[in-house]
Amino acid sequence: MDSAIPPPLPPAREIPSAFASSIRSWWSVGEKQSAISEERLLRRLPFFRPQNLSTAPNSDSPVIAHSSRVELSTPKHYLNTLSITSINPSPTASPPAVLLHGYGAGLGFFYQNFLAVAQWAGRHGSSVYALDWLGMGRSARVPFTIKAKRDDVAGRVSEAESFFVDSLEEWRNKMGLERMTLVGHSLGAYFSVVYALKYPTRVSKLVLLSPAGVPRDPNTTMPSRELDERDTVQGRAAVPATSEDIDQLRAEQKAEKQKESRSRRLFTYLWEEGWSPFQVVRSTLFWGPMLIGKYSSRRFMGLTEEDTRDMHDYIMNITLAKGSGEYCISHILAPGTHARMPLVDRIAALKIPITFVYGDHDWMDPEGGRESVERLRQAGNGKGRMYIISHAGHHVYLDNVKAVNELLVKELERS
């Protein structure tokens, strides 16, 4: 019999730091453990309903959330999905928001943003969804292959993009959604724009958090600069980007790029050969898990010890899963992380509101966002905007949660 009190999860791994038990974690990864690590993050939401419960954990909440697999038409293809739906849906509600993670990540990365957007959904009788891209997170790890030849850049890019955006379109159809607001981060933001270009009648607006693949030139640096502990300050509001803000951020990026070593030539070779950085993690018995632990400990030092530990556990599980969608990266982006077919040259075709959001310590070049907004304006779309979030790096939605959450709600309510 179902109980109003959710049954306890297995305790989180007892680790004094994010990677002290990396080797023990290595042996326990798998689909079951991956589901547990994701659910551990989602149970922070008072309205989340685990799969083994049939009643909402909080009857006073205007929304309810649950996880599921949405099966696609191809056998063994499915998208892992978090659905946050209104208890009293409105027939005149705004289109639902769909949160889309970046490269090699998963929907759990947004766990600190779900509450704010769920409250928006509850007030307006709408819905919020988050899903893992096909071949990433906890979605199906299906084979990823490109038939186009290496010198057929347009063909390679088109095939790689279609792998993701066509599965998103099939997911939308399965979910019965007419239109959506897409909130994408990094490569997820890139795919959001591509989806809107391919299926323009299905997107009401775009919110692009530190989007990848926007600028025309290789002005971005590799992720060598992220926030450190002294940078982590919550609660600063988002402000419209000024020319001074953008110039300062680009100067910082240029200084970081000058520090790159000669090993970049090796990196370029491996990139062009279709190498994935996650292969290194999966191919080593000891150093792979330690690398994940070192990353999560450094990268999420602004979180509490418990949150950092649970994020490490989640990252460990989705990283060590079978390689799949990650192999898209060398087809879509050239070495240096600029797009082979930049969005700035394509985005003017869109007629919807588009918001660009960058951290003030971001490694994505904000010039691409600024030029895109101007190209939209010249094409007759005056609904392009751009913001710089203070005290935030590439993972802007985690670095300054309060400011980004306020901005997300503002953009969702924007007409």
C-alpha positions as CSV (number, residue, x, y, z in Angstrom):
1,M,0.0,0.0,0.0
2,D,1.3,3.4,-0.9
3,S,2.2,5.7,2.0
4,A,2.0,9.5,2.2
5,I,5.7,9.4,3.4
6,P,8.1,8.5,0.6
7,P,10.2,5.4,1.4
8,P,13.8,6.4,2.1
9,L,16.4,6.2,-0.6
10,P,19.6,4.3,0.0
11,P,21.9,6.7,1.8
12,A,24.2,8.8,-0.3
13,R,27.8,7.5,-0.5
14,E,29.7,8.5,2.6
15,I,32.6,10.5,1.3
16,P,34.5,13.3,3.0
17,S,35.0,15.0,-0.3
18,A,33.4,14.6,-3.7
19,F,35.9,12.1,-4.9
20,A,37.2,10.2,-1.8
21,S,35.3,7.1,-2.8
22,S,35.5,7.3,-6.5
23,I,36.8,3.8,-6.9
24,R,34.0,2.4,-4.9
25,S,31.5,4.5,-6.9
26,W,33.1,3.1,-10.1
27,W,31.9,-0.5,-9.3
28,S,28.3,0.5,-8.5
29,V,27.4,2.4,-11.6
30,G,24.6,1.2,-13.8
31,E,21.0,2.0,-14.8
32,K,19.6,1.3,-11.3
33,Q,22.3,3.4,-9.6
34,S,21.9,6.1,-12.2
35,A,18.2,6.4,-11.5
36,I,18.8,6.5,-7.7
37,S,21.4,9.3,-8.1
38,E,19.0,11.4,-10.3
39,E,16.1,10.8,-7.9
40,R,18.2,11.9,-5.0
41,L,18.5,15.3,-6.6
42,L,14.9,15.5,-7.6
43,R,13.6,14.6,-4.1
44,R,14.7,18.1,-3.1
45,L,11.5,19.3,-4.8
46,P,8.5,19.2,-2.4
47,F,6.2,18.3,-5.3
48,F,8.2,15.5,-6.8
49,R,6.5,12.1,-6.8
50,P,8.8,9.0,-7.0
51,Q,7.6,6.3,-9.4
52,N,6.6,4.0,-6.6
53,L,4.1,6.5,-5.2
54,S,0.6,7.1,-6.6
55,T,-0.2,10.2,-4.6
56,A,1.5,13.6,-4.5
57,P,3.9,14.1,-1.6
58,N,2.5,17.6,-1.0
59,S,-1.2,18.0,-1.6
60,D,-0.9,21.8,-1.2
61,S,1.4,22.2,-4.2
62,P,-0.2,23.5,-7.4
63,V,2.0,21.2,-9.4
64,I,3.2,17.7,-9.4
65,A,6.4,16.2,-10.8
66,H,7.4,12.7,-11.9
67,S,10.1,11.1,-14.1
68,S,9.4,8.7,-17.0
69,R,10.8,7.3,-20.1
70,V,9.1,8.6,-23.3
71,E,9.4,5.9,-25.9
72,L,10.1,7.0,-29.5
73,S,9.1,5.1,-32.6
74,T,12.5,3.5,-33.2
75,P,12.9,0.4,-31.0
76,K,15.0,1.0,-27.8
77,H,15.0,4.8,-28.4
78,Y,13.6,6.8,-25.5
79,L,14.1,10.1,-23.8
80,N,14.4,10.4,-20.0
81,T,11.9,13.1,-19.0
82,L,10.9,15.0,-15.9
83,S,7.4,16.4,-16.1
84,I,6.2,19.2,-13.8
85,T,2.5,19.7,-14.5
86,S,-0.2,21.9,-13.0
87,I,-2.9,20.4,-10.8
88,N,-5.3,22.8,-12.5
89,P,-4.2,23.3,-16.1
90,S,-5.5,26.3,-17.9
91,P,-6.7,26.1,-21.5
92,T,-5.3,29.5,-22.1
93,A,-2.0,28.9,-20.4
94,S,1.3,29.9,-22.0
95,P,3.2,27.2,-23.8
96,P,5.2,24.9,-21.5
97,A,8.9,25.5,-20.8
98,V,11.3,22.7,-21.8
99,L,14.7,22.8,-20.1
100,L,17.5,21.2,-22.2
101,H,21.0,20.5,-20.8
102,G,24.4,20.9,-22.4
103,Y,27.1,18.5,-23.7
104,G,27.6,15.4,-21.6
105,A,25.3,16.6,-18.8
106,G,21.7,15.7,-17.8
107,L,18.4,17.2,-16.6
108,G,19.6,16.8,-13.0
109,F,21.9,19.8,-13.5
110,F,18.9,22.1,-13.4
111,Y,17.7,20.8,-9.9
112,Q,18.1,24.3,-8.4
113,N,16.0,25.9,-11.1
114,F,13.0,23.6,-11.1
115,L,11.3,25.1,-8.1
116,A,11.2,28.7,-9.6
117,V,9.9,27.6,-13.0
118,A,7.4,25.2,-11.3
119,Q,6.0,28.1,-9.3
120,W,5.5,29.9,-12.6
121,A,3.7,26.9,-14.0
122,G,1.5,26.6,-11.0
123,R,0.5,30.3,-11.1
124,H,-0.4,30.1,-14.8
125,G,-1.7,26.6,-15.1
126,S,1.1,25.6,-17.4
127,S,3.8,22.9,-17.4
128,V,7.6,22.5,-17.3
129,Y,9.6,19.6,-18.7
130,A,13.2,18.7,-18.7
131,L,14.7,15.9,-20.7
132,D,17.9,14.2,-21.5
133,W,19.0,14.5,-25.1
134,L,19.1,11.2,-27.0
135,G,22.4,9.5,-26.3
136,M,23.1,11.5,-23.2
137,G,22.1,11.6,-19.5
138,R,19.7,8.7,-18.8
139,S,18.2,8.6,-22.2
140,A,18.8,5.7,-24.6
141,R,22.5,5.3,-25.4
142,V,22.0,4.3,-29.0
143,P,24.7,4.1,-31.7
144,F,25.7,7.5,-33.2
145,T,27.0,7.4,-36.7
146,I,27.6,9.9,-39.5
147,K,27.5,8.8,-43.1
148,A,28.7,12.1,-44.6
149,K,32.4,12.3,-45.6
150,R,34.8,14.4,-43.5
151,D,35.0,17.1,-46.1
152,D,31.2,17.4,-46.4
153,V,30.9,19.8,-43.6
154,A,27.3,20.7,-44.3
155,G,26.3,17.1,-44.5
156,R,28.1,16.2,-41.2
157,V,26.5,19.1,-39.4
158,S,23.0,18.3,-40.7
159,E,23.2,14.6,-39.7
160,A,24.5,15.3,-36.3
161,E,21.9,18.0,-35.6
162,S,19.1,15.8,-36.9
163,F,20.0,13.1,-34.4
164,F,19.0,15.4,-31.6
165,V,16.4,17.8,-32.9
166,D,14.4,15.1,-34.7
167,S,14.1,13.1,-31.6
168,L,13.0,16.2,-29.7
169,E,10.3,16.8,-32.3
170,E,9.1,13.2,-31.9
171,W,9.1,13.6,-28.1
172,R,7.0,16.8,-28.5
173,N,4.5,14.9,-30.7
174,K,4.4,12.0,-28.2
175,M,3.8,14.5,-25.3
176,G,1.0,16.2,-27.3
177,L,2.5,19.7,-27.0
178,E,1.6,22.2,-29.6
179,R,4.3,24.8,-28.9
180,M,7.1,25.1,-26.4
181,T,9.5,27.7,-24.9
182,L,12.9,26.1,-25.1
183,V,15.4,26.9,-22.3
184,G,18.8,25.5,-23.4
185,H,22.2,25.6,-21.9
186,S,25.5,25.5,-24.0
187,L,25.1,22.8,-26.6
188,G,21.5,22.4,-25.5
189,A,21.0,26.0,-26.5
190,Y,22.6,25.4,-29.8
191,F,20.2,22.5,-30.5
192,S,17.3,24.7,-29.3
193,V,18.1,27.2,-32.0
194,V,18.5,24.5,-34.7
195,Y,15.2,22.9,-33.6
196,A,13.4,26.3,-33.9
197,L,14.9,26.8,-37.4
198,K,13.7,23.4,-38.5
199,Y,10.4,23.4,-36.7
200,P,9.5,27.1,-36.4
201,T,5.8,26.7,-35.7
202,R,6.6,24.6,-32.6
203,V,8.6,27.2,-30.6
204,S,7.2,30.3,-28.9
205,K,10.4,31.7,-27.6
206,L,14.0,30.8,-26.8
207,V,16.1,31.4,-23.7
208,L,19.7,30.6,-24.4
209,L,22.0,30.1,-21.4
210,S,25.7,30.5,-22.3
211,P,24.9,29.1,-25.8
212,A,27.6,27.2,-27.8
213,G,28.2,27.6,-31.5
214,V,27.0,31.2,-31.9
215,P,30.0,33.3,-33.1
216,R,31.5,33.0,-36.6
217,D,35.1,33.1,-35.6
218,P,37.0,30.9,-33.1
219,N,36.9,33.5,-30.3
220,T,36.0,31.2,-27.5
221,T,38.6,29.6,-25.3
222,M,38.6,26.1,-23.9
223,P,37.0,25.8,-20.4
224,S,40.2,26.7,-18.6
225,R,38.6,29.5,-16.5
226,E,35.7,28.8,-14.3
227,L,34.6,30.4,-11.0
228,D,36.5,29.8,-7.9
229,E,35.3,30.1,-4.4
230,R,35.8,33.8,-4.0
231,D,33.7,34.4,-7.2
232,T,30.7,32.6,-5.9
233,V,28.1,35.2,-4.8
234,Q,24.4,34.5,-5.0
235,G,21.6,37.0,-5.4
236,R,23.0,39.6,-7.9
237,A,20.3,40.5,-10.4
238,A,20.7,40.0,-14.1
239,V,21.4,43.2,-16.0
240,P,21.3,44.0,-19.7
241,A,24.6,43.6,-21.4
242,T,26.6,46.7,-22.1
243,S,29.5,47.1,-24.6
244,E,31.9,47.5,-21.6
245,D,30.7,44.3,-20.1
246,I,31.2,42.4,-23.3
247,D,34.6,43.9,-24.0
248,Q,35.8,43.1,-20.5
249,L,34.7,39.5,-20.8
250,R,36.3,39.1,-24.2
251,A,39.6,40.6,-22.8
252,E,39.6,38.0,-20.1
253,Q,38.9,35.2,-22.6
254,K,41.8,36.4,-24.8
255,A,44.2,36.4,-21.8
256,E,43.2,32.8,-21.0
257,K,43.6,31.7,-24.6
258,Q,47.2,33.0,-24.7
259,K,48.0,30.5,-21.9
260,E,47.2,27.5,-23.9
261,S,50.0,25.0,-24.3
262,R,51.5,23.2,-27.4
263,S,49.4,20.1,-26.5
264,R,46.6,21.9,-28.3
265,R,47.9,20.4,-31.6
266,L,47.4,16.9,-30.2
267,F,44.0,17.9,-29.0
268,T,43.1,19.2,-32.5
269,Y,44.2,15.9,-34.0
270,L,42.1,13.8,-31.6
271,W,39.1,16.1,-32.1
272,E,39.2,15.7,-35.8
273,E,39.4,11.9,-35.4
274,G,36.1,11.9,-33.5
275,W,37.6,11.5,-30.1
276,S,35.3,12.2,-27.1
277,P,36.7,13.5,-23.7
278,F,34.5,11.0,-21.9
279,Q,36.4,8.1,-23.5
280,V,39.3,8.9,-21.2
281,V,37.1,8.7,-18.2
282,R,35.6,5.3,-19.2
283,S,38.9,3.8,-20.3
284,T,40.7,4.0,-17.0
285,L,40.1,2.0,-13.9
286,F,41.4,4.5,-11.4
287,W,42.1,8.0,-12.9
288,G,38.7,8.3,-14.7
289,P,36.6,8.4,-11.5
290,M,39.2,10.5,-9.8
291,L,39.0,13.0,-12.7
292,I,35.2,13.2,-12.2
293,G,35.6,13.7,-8.5
294,K,38.2,16.4,-9.0
295,Y,36.0,18.2,-11.5
296,S,32.8,18.1,-9.3
297,S,34.7,19.2,-6.1
298,R,36.2,22.2,-7.9
299,R,33.3,23.1,-10.1
300,F,30.6,23.0,-7.5
301,M,32.3,24.4,-4.5
302,G,29.6,27.0,-4.3
303,L,27.2,24.2,-3.3
304,T,26.7,22.6,0.1
305,E,28.8,19.5,0.9
306,E,25.7,17.4,0.5
307,D,24.7,18.9,-2.8
308,T,28.3,18.6,-4.1
309,R,28.4,15.0,-3.1
310,D,25.1,14.2,-4.8
311,M,26.1,16.1,-7.9
312,H,29.3,14.1,-8.1
313,D,27.4,10.8,-7.7
314,Y,25.0,11.9,-10.5
315,I,27.8,13.0,-12.8
316,M,29.7,9.8,-12.2
317,N,26.8,7.6,-13.2
318,I,25.8,9.5,-16.4
319,T,29.5,9.9,-17.5
320,L,30.3,6.2,-17.2
321,A,27.3,5.1,-19.3
322,K,27.9,3.9,-22.8
323,G,29.2,6.5,-25.3
324,S,26.6,7.7,-27.7
325,G,25.4,11.3,-28.4
326,E,28.7,12.7,-27.1
327,Y,30.4,11.7,-30.4
328,C,28.4,14.5,-32.1
329,I,30.8,17.1,-30.9
330,S,33.5,17.0,-33.5
331,H,31.0,17.1,-36.3
332,I,29.2,20.2,-35.0
333,L,32.1,22.1,-33.5
334,A,35.6,22.6,-34.8
335,P,38.6,22.5,-32.5
336,G,38.4,25.6,-30.3
337,T,34.6,25.0,-29.8
338,H,33.4,27.4,-32.5
339,A,30.6,26.0,-34.7
340,R,31.3,24.6,-38.2
341,M,28.1,26.3,-39.2
342,P,27.7,29.3,-36.8
343,L,24.3,30.2,-35.5
344,V,24.9,33.9,-36.0
345,D,24.7,33.3,-39.7
346,R,21.4,31.4,-39.4
347,I,19.4,32.9,-36.5
348,A,18.0,35.9,-38.4
349,A,15.4,33.6,-40.0
350,L,13.6,33.3,-36.6
351,K,10.7,35.6,-35.8
352,I,10.3,34.8,-32.1
353,P,11.6,36.3,-28.9
354,I,15.2,35.2,-28.2
355,T,17.1,35.9,-25.0
356,F,20.9,35.4,-24.7
357,V,22.3,34.9,-21.2
358,Y,26.1,34.9,-20.3
359,G,28.0,34.8,-17.1
360,D,30.5,37.6,-16.5
361,H,33.2,34.9,-16.2
362,D,31.9,32.9,-19.1
363,W,34.1,31.2,-21.7
364,M,31.5,31.5,-24.4
365,D,32.1,34.6,-26.5
366,P,29.3,37.1,-25.9
367,E,30.1,38.9,-29.2
368,G,28.1,36.1,-30.9
369,G,25.1,37.0,-28.8
370,R,25.4,40.7,-29.4
371,E,25.8,40.3,-33.2
372,S,22.8,37.8,-33.2
373,V,20.6,40.4,-31.5
374,E,21.6,43.0,-34.1
375,R,21.0,40.6,-37.0
376,L,17.5,39.8,-35.6
377,R,16.8,43.5,-35.4
378,Q,17.9,44.1,-38.9
379,A,15.6,41.3,-40.1
380,G,12.7,43.0,-38.4
381,N,12.7,41.0,-35.1
382,G,13.1,43.5,-32.3
383,K,12.5,40.8,-29.6
384,G,16.1,39.8,-29.2
385,R,17.7,40.5,-25.8
386,M,21.0,39.8,-24.0
387,Y,22.0,39.7,-20.4
388,I,25.2,39.3,-18.4
389,I,24.9,37.5,-15.0
390,S,27.3,38.7,-12.4
391,H,29.5,36.3,-10.5
392,A,28.8,33.4,-12.9
393,G,30.7,31.3,-15.3
394,H,29.6,28.9,-18.0
395,H,27.2,27.0,-15.7
396,V,25.4,30.3,-15.2
397,Y,22.2,28.7,-13.9
398,L,24.1,27.0,-11.0
399,D,26.6,29.8,-10.3
400,N,24.1,32.5,-9.6
401,V,20.8,30.6,-9.0
402,K,18.8,33.5,-7.7
403,A,19.5,35.9,-10.5
404,V,19.0,33.3,-13.2
405,N,15.8,32.0,-11.7
406,E,14.4,35.5,-11.6
407,L,15.4,36.0,-15.2
408,L,13.9,32.7,-16.3
409,V,10.5,33.6,-14.8
410,K,10.7,37.1,-16.3
411,E,11.3,35.7,-19.7
412,L,8.6,33.0,-19.4
413,E,6.1,35.8,-18.6
414,R,7.3,38.0,-21.4
415,S,4.8,38.5,-24.1
